[in-house]
Amino acid sequence: MKKLLSLLGISLVLFLAACGDSEDASDKTNASDETATEENTEDTKALSSALLKNHIAVANTVRNQYATVNAYIAETANEEADAEALETLKADALTAADEAIAALDSYELTEADSFTEEAKTTYEEAVSEVKGAFEAYKEAIESDATDFNAADEKIAAYTEKATTLFEEAGLSSTPDLATELQ
């Protein structure tokens, strides 16, 4: 009987020791999961902040030039436009397009270290789309064209690429650059 009680006692001790170890391992796993989640949340917040700041910076970089180009575009639709005034607006629009292209050529991401390499590449491509829009505006203005769809499509491409990044960062707003510039 003593042997049986000893065997039961040893079994109980081993059982309790095994249960205690699995709870400790479970607690350690939960703690590391919480730490990883906190780091992801901090990274997402940093990316969100950087995206918003860069979107505003891009809009601010080209806002005045966009207004000048749009003034010319609006005047081309005016059948009663004065030819001399139209030529002045055209020259101003070409200068504005050149200024926007130069500014976007030298644009550097704000808080670039908050971007992942993939997000950084995507946002730089989006900024290149805006530059392409001003190149398309310039080309159309130089050729006296009245079709500016190519430029509008480039601005829409920026919005599409930036929207993908905004969604990945959990931002609920849409970075509609065309609206932002108006």
N, C-alpha and C positions, 0 to 999 in steps of 0.2 A: 504494500500500500504506500509506503514511503517513497518507493521508486516511482510509482504512478503520480503521486503528488509533486515530486521533484520534476518529473518530466513535464507535467502540466504547467508548473511554475516557470520552467525554462522556456517552454513554448510561448507562454503568455508574455514573458519579458522580450523574447525575440519578435513576437508579433507587434508589441507596442513600439519597439525600437524601429522596426521597419515602417510603421505608420508615421512615426515622427519624422523620419528622413524624407518620406515622399511629400509631407506637408511643407518642409523646409525647401525642398526643390521646387515645389509649386509656388511658394512665396517668392523665391528668387526669380523664377520665370516671369511671374506677374510684375515684379519690380522692374525687370529689364524691359518688358513690354511697355510699361508706363513711361520709362525714360525715353524709349525710342519714339513713342507717340508724342511726348513733349518736344523732342528735338524736331520731329516732322512738323509740328504745329508752329514752332519758332521759325523753321525754314520757310513754311508757307506764308507766314506773316511777313517775313522779310521780302520774299518774292512779290507778294501782293503790294507792299509799299513801293518797291522798286518799279514795278509795272506801272502803277499809278503815276509816280513821279516822272517816269520816262514818257508816258503818254502825254502828260501835260507839257513836258519840255518840248516834245516834237511839235505839238500844237502851237505852243508859244513861239517856237523857232520859225514857223512858216506862216503864222496867222496874217501878218501885215502883207506879205508877198501874195498870199492867196486872195486877200481882199483886192489888191491891185489888179491881179489877173482877172478876177471876177468882175471888176468894174469894166474892164475892156470887153469881156464876153457879153455882159449885159448891154453895153453900148452897141455892139455889133448887131444885136437883135433889134435895135431901134432904127426904124426905117428913116426917121427924120434926123438922124445923127449928123452933126457937122463934120465934114471930112477932116478938117484941120484938128478938131478936138479928138476925133477918132485916131488920127496919126499920133497925137501926143499920148493918148491912152495906150496905144500899141507899143510905143517906145517905153513907156513906164512899165507895161506888163512884161516886156522882154527883159528889162532890167531886173524886175522883181523875180522872174523865173530864174535868171542867172544867180541872183542873190540866194534864193531858196536852195538851188542845186549846190552852191558852194557851202552853205551852212549845213546842209545834210551830208555833204561829203566829209566834213570835219566833225560830225556829230559823234559824241562818245556817250556810252551808256552811263547813266547815273546809278550809283550803287551796283556796279557790275558784278561785284563779288556775291551779291544776293541771288544772281541768276545761276541756274544749272547751265552746263555747256550747251545742252539742247535748247533751252529757253533763250539763252543769249544768242545763239545762231538764228533762231526763229525770229526774235525781235529785231536783230540786225537786218534780216531779210525784209521784214515789214517796213523798216525805215528806208530801205532801198526802194521799196515800192512807192513810197512818197516821193523820193527823189525822181523815180521814173515818171511819176505823174507830172512833175514840173518840167521834165525833159519833153514829155508829150505836149504839155501846154505850149512850151517854147516852139516846138516844131510846128504845131498847128497855127500859132500866131504868126510865125515867120512866113508860112505859106498862105496866109490870109484865109485859112480854113475856118469853117464855123462849126465843125464837128469836133467836140472835145470829149467824146466817149472814151477814147483810149486813156486819157488822163483820169477820168472819173472811175474807170475800171481799176486803175492802179491804186487809187485811194480806197476803193472797195476791197482790194486785195490786202491792203494794210489792215483794214478793219477786221477782215476775216482771220488773218494770222494773229493779230493781237487778241481777238476774241477767244481764240483757242487757248492762248496763254492765260487770259483772265479767268476762263472757266477752270483750267487746271489749278489755278491758285485759289479757287473758291470765291472769286469776286462775282458779285451779282450784276454789276454794271457792264455795259457794252461800250467798248472804246470806239465809238463812231466818229472818226476823224472829220468827215465832211460836216457833220452837225457841229462838232466842236469848233470848227474854223469859222462858222457863220456868225 
